[in-house]
Amino acid sequence: MPATLERLGSHRVALEVTVPREDVEAGLERAYRRLVRSVTIPGFRRGRAPRAIFERFVGRAALWDEALDDLVREAYRKAIDEAGLAPIAEPEVEVRPIPEDETLSFRAEVEVKPEVALGDYRSLRVPLEPAEVTAEDVERVVSDVREAQAELVPVEEERALAPGDFAVVDYILRDEAGKEVAAPAVDGYIFHVGAGEVLPEIDEGVVGMKVDETREIPVAFPADHRVEALRGRRCVAAVTLREIKAKRLPPLDDELARAAGPYATLEEMKEDVRNRLAQAARRRAWREATEKALAQLVEAAAVDVPDVLVERRLPPGPDGDEAGRAAGEGELAAAREAERAELRRRAERQVAEELVLEALAKAEGLEVTDDELRREVERVAQSFGAEDAPRVRRAIARDPVALLRLREDVRLRKAFARLGEIATGEPEPAIPGGREAGAATDGERTA
């Protein structure tokens, strides 16, 4: 594709493009085949008129009107690909008048991702400082395992309900006039007394009750209660205590370990817990070290962050009326302005990090294989739940833009992992539990 490139700045270019004559003719032919199906020409069945006859009937200008947008779009795409550019906005295109020889040329100005000078990134060094795993840490996990296997057992002795017990109650809600509210009576509801699982009035009001005792407890439902019909209402709950239960923890022994997993003894389980905690601590330390290395890399790199990429990461700003009102609100307006300035600083930092990681991926020759892309598609699909996963998987497969974005996400994660390997001297530690290192997890980088 004959095209010349002119750099107008660090992230704006101009392309002068001339479309080859054979491409122009092919575009006009495609336009003819589309239009001829919708035009009736005397003496010919619709869609069967030869092109020469069609042109005399509708005019050659009609072919150009139909073909021009496609010709320019395809020529622009080829020019961008051949120049190795990555546009970040729609181009501004100026098509020159079509001369008598019917050659086609145009000028396209567009914002592109800037070139990034990384500096000596291979000399980056950040020490790993994993937190020490203590005996208390291990015991805390073992205690959680024990809690998970605890049983709720009836309290045999006759006594009053106390904080820490589990109450089994029946209840019905009535309004202040004694009429039942639009909520069904509930039998056999169980909750942990004092744990904040129910309204505070109930939590406090049931303490001291005995089995089969009924109390009427005034309650006020919050405005954001999960049951819409109860939001903001004041009611009386008639609560009857049916049973008191207590938590019974299993013995801290080898049987507990065997029930918790593939362990023969309690000590074997503790050793596995210790190893997993150490592995998790090392992984956290590795990621923290890599984040520090990335900050140093961004600081050392020469990168001009385009405003268009920053703006895409910012929430919509206030419209004119809201801005006018905010201007008269003094401290509130200043707080909003400060908040938006902070959001912009974060967005600029995020864009700079991504540009630097892209440059690192290019410098290290990191690419995403088809298998890696398939695994990423599957990961995203499964994140929507097993029921929706097939639908999401099909939607992504049909969307080239979505596939391209996922490929870019994986490439950025690979660049982050490579930076960590350079800076710390070791590859990204595996996720405790056997998951593949480098897989995206909640709270981890998914740039």
C-alpha positions as a Markdown table, in Angstrom:
| # | Residue | x | y | z |
|---|---|---|---|---|
| 1 | Met | 0.0 | 0.0 | 0.0 |
| 2 | Pro | 1.8 | 3.2 | -1.1 |
| 3 | Ala | 1.8 | 5.4 | 2.0 |
| 4 | Thr | 4.1 | 7.9 | 3.6 |
| 5 | Leu | 4.2 | 8.6 | 7.3 |
| 6 | Glu | 4.7 | 11.9 | 9.0 |
| 7 | Arg | 5.1 | 12.2 | 12.8 |
| 8 | Leu | 3.2 | 15.2 | 14.1 |
| 9 | Gly | 4.2 | 14.6 | 17.8 |
| 10 | Ser | 5.0 | 11.8 | 20.2 |
| 11 | His | 1.6 | 10.2 | 19.6 |
| 12 | Arg | 0.1 | 11.7 | 16.5 |
| 13 | Val | 0.9 | 10.8 | 13.0 |
| 14 | Ala | -0.3 | 11.7 | 9.5 |
| 15 | Leu | -0.5 | 9.1 | 6.7 |
| 16 | Glu | -0.6 | 10.1 | 3.0 |
| 17 | Val | -2.2 | 7.2 | 1.3 |
| 18 | Thr | -2.6 | 6.4 | -2.4 |
| 19 | Val | -4.9 | 3.5 | -3.2 |
| 20 | Pro | -3.5 | 1.3 | -6.1 |
| 21 | Arg | -5.6 | 1.4 | -9.3 |
| 22 | Glu | -6.4 | -2.3 | -9.0 |
| 23 | Asp | -7.8 | -1.9 | -5.5 |
| 24 | Val | -9.9 | 1.1 | -6.8 |
| 25 | Glu | -11.3 | -1.0 | -9.6 |
| 26 | Ala | -12.1 | -4.0 | -7.3 |
| 27 | Gly | -13.9 | -1.6 | -4.9 |
| 28 | Leu | -16.0 | -0.2 | -7.8 |
| 29 | Glu | -16.8 | -3.7 | -8.9 |
| 30 | Arg | -18.0 | -4.6 | -5.4 |
| 31 | Ala | -20.1 | -1.4 | -5.3 |
| 32 | Tyr | -21.7 | -2.3 | -8.7 |
| 33 | Arg | -22.6 | -5.8 | -7.5 |
| 34 | Arg | -24.3 | -4.4 | -4.4 |
| 35 | Leu | -26.2 | -1.7 | -6.2 |
| 36 | Val | -27.3 | -3.6 | -9.3 |
| 37 | Arg | -29.5 | -5.9 | -7.1 |
| 38 | Ser | -31.6 | -2.9 | -6.0 |
| 39 | Val | -32.0 | -1.0 | -9.3 |
| 40 | Thr | -34.5 | -1.9 | -12.1 |
| 41 | Ile | -33.2 | -1.2 | -15.6 |
| 42 | Pro | -35.6 | -1.6 | -18.5 |
| 43 | Gly | -34.9 | -4.7 | -20.6 |
| 44 | Phe | -33.0 | -6.5 | -17.8 |
| 45 | Arg | -34.0 | -8.6 | -14.8 |
| 46 | Arg | -33.0 | -7.0 | -11.6 |
| 47 | Gly | -29.4 | -7.7 | -10.8 |
| 48 | Arg | -28.6 | -8.9 | -14.3 |
| 49 | Ala | -27.7 | -5.6 | -16.1 |
| 50 | Pro | -24.1 | -5.5 | -17.3 |
| 51 | Arg | -21.9 | -3.0 | -15.5 |
| 52 | Ala | -21.5 | -0.7 | -18.6 |
| 53 | Ile | -25.3 | -0.5 | -19.0 |
| 54 | Phe | -25.8 | 0.0 | -15.2 |
| 55 | Glu | -23.2 | 2.9 | -15.2 |
| 56 | Arg | -25.0 | 4.6 | -18.1 |
| 57 | Phe | -28.3 | 4.3 | -16.4 |
| 58 | Val | -27.4 | 5.4 | -12.8 |
| 59 | Gly | -24.1 | 7.3 | -13.5 |
| 60 | Arg | -20.5 | 6.4 | -12.5 |
| 61 | Ala | -20.7 | 8.8 | -9.6 |
| 62 | Ala | -23.2 | 6.5 | -7.9 |
| 63 | Leu | -20.5 | 3.7 | -7.9 |
| 64 | Trp | -18.0 | 6.1 | -6.3 |
| 65 | Asp | -20.5 | 7.2 | -3.7 |
| 66 | Glu | -21.1 | 3.5 | -2.8 |
| 67 | Ala | -17.5 | 2.4 | -2.9 |
| 68 | Leu | -15.6 | 5.4 | -1.4 |
| 69 | Asp | -16.1 | 4.7 | 2.3 |
| 70 | Asp | -15.1 | 1.0 | 2.0 |
| 71 | Leu | -12.1 | 1.9 | -0.2 |
| 72 | Val | -10.8 | 4.5 | 2.3 |
| 73 | Arg | -11.5 | 2.3 | 5.3 |
| 74 | Glu | -9.6 | -0.7 | 3.9 |
| 75 | Ala | -6.7 | 1.4 | 2.6 |
| 76 | Tyr | -6.4 | 3.1 | 6.0 |
| 77 | Arg | -6.3 | -0.3 | 7.8 |
| 78 | Lys | -3.6 | -1.7 | 5.5 |
| 79 | Ala | -1.5 | 1.5 | 5.8 |
| 80 | Ile | -1.7 | 1.3 | 9.6 |
| 81 | Asp | -0.8 | -2.4 | 9.6 |
| 82 | Glu | 2.2 | -1.9 | 7.3 |
| 83 | Ala | 3.5 | 1.1 | 9.4 |
| 84 | Gly | 3.1 | -1.0 | 12.6 |
| 85 | Leu | 1.0 | 1.7 | 14.3 |
| 86 | Ala | -1.5 | 1.2 | 17.1 |
| 87 | Pro | -4.3 | 3.8 | 16.8 |
| 88 | Ile | -6.0 | 4.9 | 20.0 |
| 89 | Ala | -8.7 | 7.1 | 18.4 |
| 90 | Glu | -10.7 | 7.4 | 15.3 |
| 91 | Pro | -8.7 | 9.0 | 12.4 |
| 92 | Glu | -9.4 | 12.4 | 10.8 |
| 93 | Val | -9.6 | 11.7 | 7.1 |
| 94 | Glu | -9.4 | 14.2 | 4.2 |
| 95 | Val | -10.2 | 12.6 | 0.8 |
| 96 | Arg | -8.8 | 14.5 | -2.1 |
| 97 | Pro | -11.1 | 15.2 | -5.1 |
| 98 | Ile | -11.1 | 12.3 | -7.5 |
| 99 | Pro | -9.2 | 13.4 | -10.7 |
| 100 | Glu | -10.0 | 12.4 | -14.2 |
| 101 | Asp | -7.8 | 9.4 | -14.1 |
| 102 | Glu | -9.8 | 8.3 | -11.1 |
| 103 | Thr | -6.9 | 7.7 | -8.7 |
| 104 | Leu | -7.8 | 7.8 | -5.0 |
| 105 | Ser | -5.6 | 9.4 | -2.4 |
| 106 | Phe | -6.3 | 10.8 | 1.1 |
| 107 | Arg | -4.6 | 12.1 | 4.2 |
| 108 | Ala | -5.4 | 10.5 | 7.6 |
| 109 | Glu | -4.3 | 12.0 | 10.9 |
| 110 | Val | -4.7 | 9.8 | 14.0 |
| 111 | Glu | -3.5 | 9.5 | 17.6 |
| 112 | Val | -1.4 | 6.4 | 18.2 |
| 113 | Lys | 0.3 | 4.8 | 21.1 |
| 114 | Pro | 3.6 | 6.6 | 21.8 |
| 115 | Glu | 7.0 | 5.0 | 21.5 |
| 116 | Val | 8.5 | 4.2 | 24.9 |
| 117 | Ala | 12.1 | 4.3 | 25.8 |
| 118 | Leu | 12.5 | 1.8 | 28.6 |
| 119 | Gly | 16.1 | 2.4 | 29.7 |
| 120 | Asp | 18.2 | -0.3 | 31.2 |
| 121 | Tyr | 15.4 | -2.4 | 32.6 |
| 122 | Arg | 17.5 | -5.5 | 32.9 |
| 123 | Ser | 19.5 | -3.9 | 35.7 |
| 124 | Leu | 16.5 | -3.5 | 38.0 |
| 125 | Arg | 16.8 | -5.4 | 41.3 |
| 126 | Val | 14.3 | -5.6 | 44.1 |
| 127 | Pro | 14.8 | -7.9 | 47.1 |
| 128 | Leu | 12.1 | -10.4 | 48.1 |
| 129 | Glu | 11.0 | -9.9 | 51.7 |
| 130 | Pro | 8.3 | -12.5 | 52.5 |
| 131 | Ala | 6.7 | -12.3 | 55.9 |
| 132 | Glu | 7.7 | -15.0 | 58.3 |
| 133 | Val | 5.1 | -17.7 | 59.0 |
| 134 | Thr | 4.7 | -18.1 | 62.8 |
| 135 | Ala | 3.2 | -20.9 | 64.8 |
| 136 | Glu | 0.3 | -18.6 | 65.6 |
| 137 | Asp | -0.4 | -18.3 | 61.9 |
| 138 | Val | -0.6 | -22.1 | 61.6 |
| 139 | Glu | -2.8 | -22.5 | 64.6 |
| 140 | Arg | -5.1 | -19.8 | 63.3 |
| 141 | Val | -5.7 | -21.8 | 60.1 |
| 142 | Val | -6.1 | -25.0 | 62.0 |
| 143 | Ser | -8.6 | -23.3 | 64.2 |
| 144 | Asp | -10.6 | -22.2 | 61.1 |
| 145 | Val | -10.6 | -25.8 | 59.9 |
| 146 | Arg | -11.9 | -27.0 | 63.2 |
| 147 | Glu | -14.6 | -24.3 | 63.2 |
| 148 | Ala | -15.7 | -25.4 | 59.8 |
| 149 | Gln | -16.2 | -29.0 | 61.1 |
| 150 | Ala | -18.1 | -27.9 | 64.2 |
| 151 | Glu | -21.6 | -29.2 | 64.8 |
| 152 | Leu | -24.6 | -27.5 | 66.4 |
| 153 | Val | -26.0 | -29.6 | 69.1 |
| 154 | Pro | -29.1 | -29.1 | 71.3 |
| 155 | Val | -28.5 | -27.7 | 74.8 |
| 156 | Glu | -29.9 | -30.3 | 77.1 |
| 157 | Glu | -29.8 | -28.3 | 80.4 |
| 158 | Glu | -32.7 | -26.0 | 81.1 |
| 159 | Arg | -31.3 | -22.5 | 81.0 |
| 160 | Ala | -31.9 | -19.1 | 79.4 |
| 161 | Leu | -30.6 | -18.1 | 76.0 |
| 162 | Ala | -27.2 | -16.3 | 76.2 |
| 163 | Pro | -24.9 | -14.4 | 73.8 |
| 164 | Gly | -22.9 | -17.0 | 71.8 |
| 165 | Asp | -25.8 | -19.5 | 71.7 |
| 166 | Phe | -27.6 | -20.4 | 68.5 |
| 167 | Ala | -31.3 | -19.7 | 68.8 |
| 168 | Val | -34.0 | -21.6 | 66.8 |
| 169 | Val | -37.1 | -19.4 | 66.7 |
| 170 | Asp | -40.5 | -19.0 | 65.1 |
| 171 | Tyr | -41.6 | -15.4 | 64.5 |
| 172 | Ile | -44.3 | -13.3 | 62.9 |
| 173 | Leu | -44.3 | -9.6 | 62.2 |
| 174 | Arg | -47.2 | -7.2 | 63.0 |
| 175 | Asp | -47.5 | -3.5 | 62.6 |
| 176 | Glu | -48.0 | -1.2 | 65.5 |
| 177 | Ala | -51.8 | -1.7 | 65.2 |
| 178 | Gly | -51.4 | -5.5 | 65.6 |
| 179 | Lys | -52.1 | -6.3 | 61.9 |
| 180 | Glu | -49.8 | -8.9 | 60.2 |
| 181 | Val | -47.5 | -7.2 | 57.8 |
| 182 | Ala | -46.9 | -8.4 | 54.2 |
| 183 | Ala | -44.3 | -10.9 | 55.2 |
| 184 | Pro | -45.0 | -14.6 | 56.0 |
| 185 | Ala | -44.5 | -16.1 | 59.4 |
| 186 | Val | -41.2 | -18.0 | 59.7 |
| 187 | Asp | -40.7 | -21.2 | 61.6 |
| 188 | Gly | -37.4 | -22.8 | 62.6 |
| 189 | Tyr | -35.2 | -19.8 | 61.9 |
| 190 | Ile | -31.7 | -20.2 | 63.4 |
| 191 | Phe | -29.2 | -17.4 | 64.2 |
| 192 | His | -26.1 | -16.9 | 66.2 |
| 193 | Val | -27.0 | -14.7 | 69.1 |
| 194 | Gly | -24.9 | -11.5 | 69.4 |
| 195 | Ala | -23.2 | -12.1 | 66.0 |
| 196 | Gly | -25.1 | -9.3 | 64.2 |
| 197 | Glu | -27.0 | -11.8 | 61.9 |
| 198 | Val | -30.4 | -10.2 | 62.7 |
| 199 | Leu | -31.7 | -6.8 | 63.6 |
| 200 | Pro | -30.1 | -5.4 | 66.7 |
| 201 | Glu | -33.4 | -5.2 | 68.6 |
| 202 | Ile | -33.9 | -9.0 | 68.0 |
| 203 | Asp | -30.3 | -9.8 | 68.9 |
| 204 | Glu | -30.7 | -8.0 | 72.2 |
| 205 | Gly | -34.3 | -8.8 | 72.9 |
| 206 | Val | -34.0 | -12.6 | 72.8 |
| 207 | Val | -31.3 | -12.8 | 75.5 |
| 208 | Gly | -32.6 | -14.4 | 78.6 |
| 209 | Met | -35.5 | -16.2 | 76.9 |
| 210 | Lys | -36.3 | -19.8 | 77.7 |
| 211 | Val | -37.5 | -22.5 | 75.4 |
| 212 | Asp | -41.2 | -22.1 | 74.4 |
| 213 | Glu | -41.2 | -18.5 | 75.7 |
| 214 | Thr | -42.7 | -15.8 | 73.4 |
| 215 | Arg | -41.6 | -12.2 | 73.5 |
| 216 | Glu | -43.0 | -9.2 | 71.4 |
| 217 | Ile | -40.0 | -7.1 | 70.4 |
| 218 | Pro | -40.4 | -3.7 | 68.7 |
| 219 | Val | -38.2 | -3.5 | 65.6 |
| 220 | Ala | -37.3 | -0.8 | 63.0 |
| 221 | Phe | -36.3 | -1.9 | 59.6 |
| 222 | Pro | -33.6 | 0.1 | 57.8 |
| 223 | Ala | -34.4 | 2.0 | 54.6 |
| 224 | Asp | -32.2 | -0.4 | 52.6 |
| 225 | His | -33.5 | -3.6 | 54.0 |
| 226 | Arg | -33.3 | -6.5 | 51.5 |
| 227 | Val | -37.1 | -7.0 | 51.7 |
| 228 | Glu | -38.7 | -4.1 | 49.9 |
| 229 | Ala | -42.0 | -4.3 | 51.7 |
| 230 | Leu | -40.2 | -3.9 | 55.1 |
| 231 | Arg | -38.0 | -1.0 | 54.2 |
| 232 | Gly | -38.3 | 1.8 | 56.7 |
| 233 | Arg | -41.2 | 0.2 | 58.6 |
| 234 | Arg | -41.7 | -0.1 | 62.4 |
| 235 | Cys | -43.1 | -3.4 | 63.5 |
| 236 | Val | -43.5 | -5.8 | 66.4 |
| 237 | Ala | -41.9 | -9.2 | 66.1 |
| 238 | Ala | -43.6 | -12.0 | 68.1 |
| 239 | Val | -40.6 | -14.3 | 68.7 |
| 240 | Thr | -41.0 | -17.8 | 70.2 |
| 241 | Leu | -37.8 | -19.6 | 71.2 |
| 242 | Arg | -38.1 | -23.3 | 70.2 |
| 243 | Glu | -34.6 | -24.5 | 70.9 |
| 244 | Ile | -31.2 | -23.5 | 72.1 |
| 245 | Lys | -28.2 | -24.9 | 70.3 |
| 246 | Ala | -24.4 | -24.7 | 71.0 |
| 247 | Lys | -21.4 | -25.2 | 68.8 |
| 248 | Arg | -19.4 | -28.4 | 69.5 |
| 249 | Leu | -15.9 | -28.3 | 68.2 |
| 250 | Pro | -14.3 | -31.6 | 67.1 |
| 251 | Pro | -11.2 | -32.8 | 69.1 |
| 252 | Leu | -7.9 | -31.4 | 67.8 |
| 253 | Asp | -6.5 | -34.7 | 66.7 |
| 254 | Asp | -5.5 | -36.9 | 63.8 |
| 255 | Glu | -9.2 | -37.6 | 63.0 |
| 256 | Leu | -9.8 | -33.9 | 62.4 |
| 257 | Ala | -6.9 | -33.9 | 60.0 |
| 258 | Arg | -8.2 | -36.9 | 58.1 |
| 259 | Ala | -11.6 | -35.3 | 57.8 |
| 260 | Ala | -10.1 | -32.1 | 56.5 |
| 261 | Gly | -8.0 | -33.5 | 53.7 |
| 262 | Pro | -5.5 | -36.2 | 52.5 |
| 263 | Tyr | -3.6 | -36.2 | 55.8 |
| 264 | Ala | -2.7 | -39.1 | 58.1 |
| 265 | Thr | -2.0 | -37.1 | 61.2 |
| 266 | Leu | -2.6 | -33.6 | 62.7 |
| 267 | Glu | 1.1 | -32.8 | 62.4 |
| 268 | Glu | 1.0 | -33.6 | 58.7 |
| 269 | Met | -1.9 | -31.2 | 58.2 |
| 270 | Lys | 0.0 | -28.5 | 60.2 |
| 271 | Glu | 3.1 | -29.0 | 58.0 |
| 272 | Asp | 1.0 | -28.6 | 54.9 |
| 273 | Val | -0.6 | -25.5 | 56.3 |
| 274 | Arg | 2.8 | -24.1 | 57.1 |
| 275 | Asn | 4.1 | -24.7 | 53.6 |
| 276 | Arg | 1.0 | -23.2 | 52.0 |
| 277 | Leu | 1.2 | -20.1 | 54.2 |
| 278 | Ala | 4.9 | -19.7 | 53.3 |
| 279 | Gln | 4.1 | -20.1 | 49.6 |
| 280 | Ala | 1.4 | -17.5 | 49.8 |
| 281 | Ala | 3.7 | -15.1 | 51.7 |
| 282 | Arg | 6.4 | -15.6 | 49.1 |
| 283 | Arg | 3.9 | -14.9 | 46.3 |
| 284 | Arg | 2.7 | -11.7 | 48.0 |
| 285 | Ala | 6.3 | -10.6 | 48.5 |
| 286 | Trp | 7.1 | -11.4 | 44.8 |
| 287 | Arg | 4.1 | -9.3 | 43.6 |
| 288 | Glu | 4.9 | -6.4 | 46.0 |
| 289 | Ala | 8.5 | -6.5 | 44.7 |
| 290 | Thr | 7.4 | -6.5 | 41.1 |
| 291 | Glu | 5.0 | -3.6 | 41.7 |
| 292 | Lys | 8.0 | -1.7 | 43.1 |
| 293 | Ala | 10.1 | -2.7 | 40.0 |
| 294 | Leu | 7.3 | -1.5 | 37.8 |
| 295 | Ala | 7.2 | 1.9 | 39.6 |
| 296 | Gln | 10.9 | 2.2 | 39.1 |
| 297 | Leu | 10.6 | 1.2 | 35.4 |
| 298 | Val | 7.9 | 3.8 | 34.8 |
| 299 | Glu | 10.0 | 6.4 | 36.6 |
| 300 | Ala | 13.0 | 5.7 | 34.4 |
| 301 | Ala | 11.2 | 5.3 | 31.1 |
| 302 | Ala | 10.6 | 8.1 | 28.6 |
| 303 | Val | 6.8 | 7.9 | 28.0 |
| 304 | Asp | 4.4 | 10.6 | 26.9 |
| 305 | Val | 0.9 | 9.6 | 28.2 |
| 306 | Pro | -1.8 | 10.5 | 25.7 |
| 307 | Asp | -4.8 | 12.3 | 27.1 |
| 308 | Val | -7.3 | 10.2 | 25.1 |
| 309 | Leu | -6.2 | 7.1 | 27.0 |
| 310 | Val | -6.4 | 8.8 | 30.3 |
| 311 | Glu | -9.9 | 10.2 | 29.6 |
| 312 | Arg | -11.2 | 6.7 | 28.9 |
| 313 | Arg | -10.4 | 5.7 | 32.5 |
| 314 | Leu | -12.2 | 8.6 | 34.1 |
| 315 | Pro | -15.9 | 8.6 | 35.1 |
| 316 | Pro | -18.0 | 11.2 | 33.3 |
| 317 | Gly | -17.6 | 14.7 | 34.7 |
| 318 | Pro | -20.5 | 16.9 | 35.8 |
| 319 | Asp | -22.6 | 18.6 | 33.1 |
| 320 | Gly | -22.8 | 22.3 | 32.8 |
| 321 | Asp | -25.7 | 22.7 | 35.3 |
| 322 | Glu | -24.0 | 20.5 | 37.9 |
| 323 | Ala | -20.7 | 22.2 | 37.4 |
| 324 | Gly | -22.4 | 25.6 | 38.0 |
| 325 | Arg | -24.1 | 24.4 | 41.1 |
| 326 | Ala | -20.8 | 22.9 | 42.4 |
| 327 | Ala | -19.0 | 26.1 | 41.8 |
| 328 | Gly | -21.3 | 27.8 | 44.3 |
| 329 | Glu | -20.9 | 25.1 | 46.9 |
| 330 | Gly | -17.5 | 26.1 | 48.2 |
| 331 | Glu | -15.9 | 23.3 | 50.1 |
| 332 | Leu | -17.9 | 20.6 | 48.4 |
| 333 | Ala | -16.8 | 21.9 | 45.0 |
| 334 | Ala | -13.2 | 22.0 | 46.1 |
| 335 | Ala | -13.5 | 18.4 | 47.4 |
| 336 | Arg | -15.0 | 17.2 | 44.1 |
| 337 | Glu | -12.3 | 18.9 | 42.2 |
| 338 | Ala | -9.6 | 17.3 | 44.4 |
| 339 | Glu | -11.2 | 13.9 | 44.0 |
| 340 | Arg | -11.3 | 14.3 | 40.2 |
| 341 | Ala | -7.6 | 15.4 | 40.2 |
| 342 | Glu | -6.7 | 12.3 | 42.2 |
| 343 | Leu | -8.6 | 10.1 | 39.8 |
| 344 | Arg | -6.8 | 11.6 | 36.9 |
| 345 | Arg | -3.4 | 11.0 | 38.5 |
| 346 | Arg | -4.3 | 7.4 | 39.1 |
| 347 | Ala | -5.5 | 7.0 | 35.5 |
| 348 | Glu | -2.3 | 8.6 | 34.2 |
| 349 | Arg | -0.3 | 6.2 | 36.3 |
| 350 | Gln | -2.2 | 3.2 | 35.1 |
| 351 | Val | -1.8 | 4.2 | 31.4 |
| 352 | Ala | 1.9 | 4.8 | 31.9 |
| 353 | Glu | 2.3 | 1.3 | 33.5 |
| 354 | Glu | 0.4 | -0.4 | 30.6 |
| 355 | Leu | 2.5 | 1.5 | 28.0 |
| 356 | Val | 5.7 | 0.5 | 29.7 |
| 357 | Leu | 4.6 | -3.1 | 30.1 |
| 358 | Glu | 3.7 | -3.2 | 26.4 |
| 359 | Ala | 7.2 | -1.9 | 25.5 |
| 360 | Leu | 8.7 | -4.5 | 27.8 |
| 361 | Ala | 6.7 | -7.3 | 26.1 |
| 362 | Lys | 7.9 | -6.1 | 22.7 |
| 363 | Ala | 11.5 | -5.9 | 23.9 |
| 364 | Glu | 11.4 | -9.4 | 25.4 |
| 365 | Gly | 9.5 | -10.8 | 22.4 |
| 366 | Leu | 6.5 | -11.9 | 24.5 |
| 367 | Glu | 3.5 | -13.1 | 22.5 |
| 368 | Val | 0.3 | -14.9 | 23.4 |
| 369 | Thr | -0.3 | -18.3 | 22.0 |
| 370 | Asp | -3.7 | -19.5 | 20.9 |
| 371 | Asp | -3.8 | -22.0 | 23.8 |
| 372 | Glu | -3.1 | -19.1 | 26.2 |
| 373 | Leu | -5.9 | -17.1 | 24.6 |
| 374 | Arg | -8.3 | -20.0 | 24.8 |
| 375 | Arg | -7.6 | -20.5 | 28.5 |
| 376 | Glu | -8.2 | -16.7 | 29.1 |
| 377 | Val | -11.5 | -16.9 | 27.3 |
| 378 | Glu | -12.5 | -19.9 | 29.4 |
| 379 | Arg | -11.4 | -18.1 | 32.6 |
| 380 | Val | -13.6 | -15.1 | 31.7 |
| 381 | Ala | -16.5 | -17.2 | 30.7 |
| 382 | Gln | -16.4 | -19.2 | 33.9 |
| 383 | Ser | -16.3 | -16.0 | 36.0 |
| 384 | Phe | -19.9 | -15.5 | 35.0 |
| 385 | Gly | -20.9 | -18.8 | 36.5 |
| 386 | Ala | -21.4 | -22.3 | 35.0 |
| 387 | Glu | -24.9 | -21.5 | 33.7 |
| 388 | Asp | -23.9 | -18.4 | 31.7 |
| 389 | Ala | -20.4 | -19.6 | 30.7 |
| 390 | Pro | -21.4 | -21.1 | 27.3 |
| 391 | Arg | -23.2 | -18.0 | 26.3 |
| 392 | Val | -20.3 | -15.7 | 27.3 |
| 393 | Arg | -17.8 | -18.0 | 25.6 |
| 394 | Arg | -19.7 | -17.9 | 22.3 |
| 395 | Ala | -20.1 | -14.1 | 22.5 |
| 396 | Ile | -16.4 | -13.6 | 23.0 |
| 397 | Ala | -15.5 | -16.0 | 20.1 |
| 398 | Arg | -17.7 | -13.9 | 17.8 |
| 399 | Asp | -16.2 | -10.5 | 18.8 |
| 400 | Pro | -12.8 | -9.8 | 17.3 |
| 401 | Val | -12.4 | -6.7 | 19.5 |
| 402 | Ala | -13.1 | -8.7 | 22.7 |
| 403 | Leu | -10.5 | -11.3 | 21.6 |
| 404 | Leu | -8.0 | -8.7 | 20.9 |
| 405 | Arg | -8.5 | -7.1 | 24.3 |
| 406 | Leu | -8.1 | -10.4 | 26.1 |
| 407 | Arg | -5.0 | -11.1 | 24.1 |
| 408 | Glu | -3.6 | -7.8 | 25.2 |
| 409 | Asp | -4.5 | -8.5 | 28.8 |
| 410 | Val | -2.6 | -11.8 | 28.8 |
| 411 | Arg | 0.4 | -10.2 | 27.1 |
| 412 | Leu | 0.5 | -7.5 | 29.8 |
| 413 | Arg | 0.4 | -10.1 | 32.6 |
| 414 | Lys | 3.2 | -12.0 | 30.9 |
| 415 | Ala | 5.2 | -8.8 | 30.8 |
| 416 | Phe | 4.5 | -8.2 | 34.5 |
| 417 | Ala | 5.7 | -11.7 | 35.3 |
| 418 | Arg | 8.8 | -11.3 | 33.2 |
| 419 | Leu | 9.6 | -8.0 | 34.9 |
| 420 | Gly | 9.2 | -9.7 | 38.3 |
| 421 | Glu | 11.6 | -12.5 | 37.2 |
| 422 | Ile | 14.2 | -9.9 | 36.1 |
| 423 | Ala | 13.9 | -7.8 | 39.3 |
| 424 | Thr | 13.7 | -10.6 | 41.9 |
| 425 | Gly | 15.7 | -13.3 | 40.2 |
| 426 | Glu | 13.0 | -15.9 | 40.3 |
| 427 | Pro | 9.8 | -16.7 | 38.4 |
| 428 | Glu | 6.4 | -15.9 | 39.7 |
| 429 | Pro | 5.6 | -18.3 | 42.5 |
| 430 | Ala | 2.7 | -20.7 | 42.0 |
| 431 | Ile | -0.6 | -19.9 | 43.7 |
| 432 | Pro | -1.0 | -22.1 | 46.8 |
| 433 | Gly | -3.3 | -24.9 | 46.0 |
| 434 | Gly | -1.8 | -25.8 | 42.7 |
| 435 | Arg | -3.3 | -23.2 | 40.4 |
| 436 | Glu | -1.2 | -22.1 | 37.5 |
| 437 | Ala | 1.2 | -19.2 | 38.2 |
| 438 | Gly | 0.3 | -16.1 | 36.1 |
| 439 | Ala | -3.5 | -16.8 | 36.2 |
| 440 | Ala | -5.5 | -13.8 | 37.1 |
| 441 | Thr | -7.1 | -13.8 | 40.5 |
| 442 | Asp | -9.3 | -11.3 | 42.4 |
| 443 | Gly | -7.2 | -8.4 | 43.6 |
| 444 | Glu | -4.3 | -9.2 | 41.3 |
| 445 | Arg | -3.1 | -7.3 | 38.3 |
| 446 | Thr | -5.4 | -7.7 | 35.3 |
| 447 | Ala | -4.1 | -4.8 | 33.4 |
